[in-house]
Amino acid sequence: MRHTKSARYNRVRAGFLGLLLAFVILPLQGATFSPDSLITRANLYYANGMYEDAIRLYRQVVDSGYAAAELYYNLGNAYFKAHDIPHAILYYERARLLDPGNEDIKYNLELARTYVTDKVDVLPQFFLVAWYHWFLDRLPADGWAILSMIFFFFGLLFLSLYLLARKEGLKRTGFITGVVTLILSAVLFLFAWQSHTMLTAHDHAIVMEPSVTVKSSPGEEGTDLFVIHEGMKVKVVDTLDQWTEIRLEDGSKGWLPNEAITKI
């Protein structure tokens, strides 16, 4: 693609202004920054290819207790650009938990996974279970909760129609529709509860070390079972002292040191 001299000048000027804002103007605002100002600076660093600086500021926001899918997604992108695949996958996974239907997050997560050394065969799921999880991923927990409240409101509205209507046809319609709507509200509430449980369970983790030997028992004296590498996603089964029992998607199980993984 060709670019005119004017277009190149505008891009250079925009980059210069971005660096000026990041290095001069924003620091003059004071030593204490709000999460929004830190994110703004981090975005500027990222846009100018300064990925390590962007990571540093994004992490400050995360460490302060702020959590958002977009923040985790941006941090994952910065780690990916810095060629730190395990941390990129970790934050893409955290972003996906908060916004499971986001296609950009899913795409970048799958892209990052192509750099993981280990490839395992996923155990097949019963089709109803697979469908349930697919459907559950359409919305975050808050989305299902809001839908549940909306259906609950309309359920009460239709039951009010049943109580107040004088015509038999309206009473029947109000009763049947109200009951069905309240049942749907209860189902949606279960979806919200299940989604929230998945969000707070922290029962999956990412391998952060270049390679780690999985043992048959919690201790160095355990038999070596297999080796997994950085970026691998594992399910946390149990913990004992400084060791964690994990399970892979192909059903393989074993123990590894706690410091070898970081929970999602």
N, C-alpha and C positions, 0 to 999 in steps of 0.2 A: 504494500500500500504506500502510495506516495504522500508526502506531507509538504505543504508549502512552507516557505521561510517564516511567514507570519504565525502559522500553527506551531512550528517548533519553538518560536520565541515565546508564545503564550504558555506552552508547557514548561519551558525553562523558568519563566517568571512565576508560574503557579508553584513549582517546586521550591523556588527560592523563598517565596512568601510563606510556604508551609514550614520550611526550616526556620525562617525568621520567627514565626509564631511559636514554634516548639522550643527554640533555644533562647529567645530574647523576651518576647512579650509575655508568654505564660509564666516563666519563672519570676518575672517582676511582680506578679500578682500575689506572691507570698509563698512561704514554705509549706503551708498546709493546703492540700488540694482536695476538692470534692471528687467523688468517683467519676462524675461526668467530665471534669477537667482532665483527670488522669487518662480517661478513655480517649478524649479528644487528642491529647498529646500522643498517646500510643498509636492511634490511627494515623497520625501524621508521620510518626517514625516508620510505621509499616508501609505507608504509601511511598516513602522515600527509600525503601529497601533496608532500613535500619532495624532488622528483625530482633536482634538481641535487646535493643533498647525498648522496642515495643513489648517484648515479652516481660521485661522487668516492670514496666508500668501496669500492664494487664494483671500481672501477678500481685502487684500491690493492691489492686482493686479486689481481686479474689481473696487475698489474705485478710482483707478488712471485713470479710463476711458477705460481700455483695455477690449474688448469684443470678445469672441471666443466660438464656440460651445464646443470645447474640455475643455476649462477652466470652463465653466458653468457645464459641465458634471462631471468633476473631483470634483468640489465644491459640486455638488449634491450628489455624492458618499460619500464624507467626512461627509456631514450632515447626510446622511442615516446611516452611520456607527456610528455616534455619537447619533443616535436615535432622531434626530430632523427632523421629517417627513415633517412639513410644509415648512421649508427651502429647504429640499431635493426636494420636488415637485416643489417649485418655480424655482430652478435653472435647474432642468430637463426640465421644460416648456420653460425656456429661451434658453436652449440648443436646444430644438426641433424647436424653431422658426428660429434659424440660420442654422440648419441642419435637415430639416423635414424628410428626408429619412433615417436617421441613425437608424438602428434596435436596437442597444445597448441602445440608448437614450430612444426609445419607450418602450423597455422591462423593463428597470429600472424605468421608469415613471409609467408604469402599476403596477409594483411590489410595488412601494411606495404608490400608490393609494389604494392598498388592506388594508393598515393600517388606512385609513380614516374612521371615524365612520359613516358618512352620506353616504347613498346609494340612489341615485335618478334615476328615470326612464327617460331616454333621449327621448325627443319628436322625433317622426320619421320624417326623411327628405324625400322630394321628391327625387326619385332615381337619377335624373339628377343632382340635387344639391349635393347629396352625392358623385356621381361619379366625379363631378367637383372638389370637395375638396380633394378627394383621389388623383386625377391626379395632382392637384396643389402641393400636399405634396411630389411629387417625387423629386423635385429639390428646392434649395433655390432661392431667388430672383436673385442673381448674375448668377446662372446657367441658368435660363430662359433668362436673358438679353444677355448672351453670345450666346446662341442658336439663339436668335432673330437676333443678328448681323451677325451670320454665314449664316442664311437663307437670310438675306437682301443682303449680298455680292453675294451669288449665284443667287439671283433674278436679280440683276443688270448684272451679267455675262450672264445669259440666254437672257435678253433683249438686251444686246450687240450683242449676236449671231443673234437675230432677225433683228437688224439694219444692220449688216455687211454681213450676209449670202446672197448668190445669189440664191441658190436653194430654191424653194418654200416650200419644205418639211422641210428644216432646219429652215426657217423663221417661219413657223407655230409652229414647235416644240419649238423654242426659245421663241416665244411670249407666248404660253400657259403655258409652264413650268415656265417662268419668272413671269407671273402674279400669278400663283398658289403659287410659292415660296415666293413672296412678301406678299401675303395674309397670309401665314403661319407665316412669320416674324412678321406681325402685331398682329396675335393671340398670339404668344409667347411673344411679348412685353407687351400685356395686362396681360398675366400670371405673367410676371416680376413685373409689376406695382401693381397687386393685391397682390402678395406675399410680396412686399415691404410695401404696405399699412398695411397688417396684422402684419408685423414685427414692425412697428412704431406706430400702433394705441394705444397700451397699454389699450385695452378695456376689458381685463380680469385680474383677481386678485386671489390671494390665501388667504384664511382666516388664520391668524397667531395666533389668540387667542385660548385658549383651547375650549371655547364655547362663542357664541355671540347670543343675542336675536335680531331677525330681526323685525323691527317696521313697522307699517302701514304708518307712516309719519316721516319726518326728525326731531326728537326730542324725548326726554325721555317721553313726554306726549303721544306719539303714542301708539296705541294698539299693544300688543305683538302678532306676527303672528306665528313665528316658531323659532326654535333654530338650528343653524348650528355650526359645530365644525372645529377645526384646520385641515388644509390640503385641505379643500373644495375649488374647483375652481368655481368662479362666474364670470358673465359678468357684467361689469360696464355700467350702463344705464345713470346715471346722478349724479351730485354732487351739494350740496347746503350747503354752509358754512362748518361745520365739519361733514357732513353726506354724505353718498354715497348710491344711489339707485342701487340695484343689482338684477340680475335675475339668477335663477338656470336653469339647463338643462331641468328640467321638466316644466318650465314656471312660477314657483313661483317667486314673486317679493316682494321687501320690502326695507327698509332703515336700515343701520347700521353705526356706527361711522367710520370715515376715518381710525383711528389708528388700527382698527380690521383687516384690509387687507393690502396686499402689491401687487402693480400692477406688472404683468409679463412684 
